[in-house]
Amino acid sequence: MLKLFAWRRSIPTNCSRPYLLISRFLSERPSPSSQDHQQSEILKEKRPKTTSQAHATNSDGAGENSELPFDFMYSYSESSQGAKPIGFREPPKFSPFGPGRIDREWNGVCAPAKHKLDADKLTEEKEKILGDPLSDEEIAELVDKYRHSDCSRQINLGKGGVTHNSLEDIHNHWKRAEAVRIKCLGVPTLDMDNICFHLEDKSGGKIIYRHINILLLYRGRNYDPRKRPQLPTMLWKPYPPLYPKLVKKVADGLTFVQTQEKRNRGLASPPLMKLTRNGVYVNVVERVRTAFETEDVVRIWFLVFLSCSKMSKLYSGKGNEKNRGAFKPK
């Protein structure tokens, strides 16, 4: 037996130094299970730090947001503060800003400010940021730079008008550009003065160019992006509350029969104009006022472009009604 296992050599005692280092490394190397246990412990230690940092930033952000003087709402230009809702489509306790992100309470319409600041102090701060007024040459240079349709610093305002999140977009553009091109479409173009007022009031900038539905909003000479107001973004669009109907069944000062006669006469008259979706309605009010000088009822046609499937359903519905009326059992 000793002769059979004579080929098996024993490990030499006088080994070289690299061989000893490798053997020691292999013997002291931890098992993969112990490595996973160590990594899980490290992650557990790091997790509470990140959460505490997140809570700290949220609390700081809420304190800064509460200093803004105006009430937070979805649309500033398309909502009237005087009108009181008669109901809500969702419970007012669900704030669109998310739970615990701001220190204001959402009442279903807006998040009112807790402290009202002095109006004179606010105007002084805005004038300080705007600085000296721009000269005609500087205005012409900015207009030539940002008024074209291929401008990358553009914000589109739709039927929502001046929304809360659009203010955040304006300040983000002001980090790298002196002015922002704003293109307005749809219902807000009926009253462009209202749009200009809310843009200047809520953002703190100044409109230096206005042509039909195109605006240029200037940030100011002394604008510092690091000291800009922190606006909490809305995480979702809140459902609009329920308001009383604007169009009454019986007009004020008329009887039911008189209102029906005027409605029938207006439906039979040719339309004064045809409005499309996302159109420009800047001249609508003037044309209606001039038409009221000669007529007491004006018809405005709003075109809605339907898809082929919807059109076919419309025509099939009319055909079915005719067929049902023709073959009614006696």
C-alpha angles and dihedrals in degrees: 000000000000089000092051093055096039091107092064107095125203123234110269116243096217097064124170120258098249090052091054093048092052093048092049091049092051093047094048097042109116122237120258091248091058090048091054090049091052092048092050090052090050091051091049090053093050098046099070090049093056093047092049090050091050092051090049093053092047092051091048092047091051091053092051093045093054090063093067109106101219132072117260113239137151097251124020099184101040099046125076115215092205095063114087119210121237095206147352132241091210132024112276091226091078106084117203088218091066131248116308097357096113133026093229127097119237111226097187095267106045145343103248121216116252097214125038112214126214113274093218091053091051093051090050091052092049093049090049091055093044092050123184115359117263120257122237091256093052092048091049090050093051092045092051090049101047109022098079122099093240092062112130093208097073133132123193118214115201134176091316092065116196101004128186095250092049088067089059090050090052093054091046090055091047090063091075104015135053094217139023127218112226121194116196123202136171130011097351090067089072089078111026091167089064091051092050092048095052093044092054095039099048101034100036094229132118131240110235099172134035126174119164100300099347120097135180115208115199119207100209138253096269097041112139116192090204091060097042118130113267110234118194109228122232110246094207140004110266120228111257114247123244117267130184115270116273095205108064124206090232118035120228112270094014135091125237092259093050093050091050091051092051092047092051091048091050093049091051094049121089115262117263092215141347118237124201132199115277090009131144112261100177096125098039097095094049093049092049092050092051090048091052089062090071104021133040096207124049126186121214119189118213111199118214115192108217127193122250092258092053092046092051090050089051094052094042089053092053091048092050091051091053093047092048090051092048096050100041112143113248 
